[in-house]
C-alpha cells in the first residue's frame, strides 16, 4: 500500500564544513542529504525544549514511578532496614574472620 505524505520545502544556509559533513553522512548511510537533515531536525525536536521542560519531564517520570515497587518500605524505614542488614552482615563477617 502506498502511503503519501506532504513535505514542505525549506531552504537553509549551511557553511562549507556543515555541507561536507552532511554529504559524508548521507553517502555512508546510502541516503540523501535531505534525509540526514530531516533526521537531525527530528532528533532535535524530540528532545527537551529547555532546562525547565527537562526538569518537569524528569519530575513527572519520578511521580509516575512512585509506588511501582510496593513491596519496599517507605523512605526512612527502608534506609534503616538496609543499614541494619549491612551492620548485621558486617558483624557476621567479622565473627567468621576472627574464628578463622
C-alpha positions, 0 to 999 in steps of 0.5 A: 500500500502506498502511503503519501505524505506532504513535505514542505520545502525549506531552504537553509544556509549551511557553511562549507564544513556543515555541507561536507559533513552532511554529504559524508553522512548521507553517502555512508548511510546510502541516503540523501542529504535531505534525509540526514537533515530531516533526521537531525531536525527530528532528533532535535525536536524530540528532545527537551525544549529547555532546562525547565521542560527537562526538569518537569519531564524528569519530575513527572517520570519520578511521580509516575514511578512512585509506588511501582515497587510496593513491596519496599518500605517507605523512605526512612524505614527502608534506609534503616532496614538496609543499614541494619542488614549491612551492620548485621552482615558486617558483624557476621563477617567479622565473627567468621574472620576472627574464628578463622 
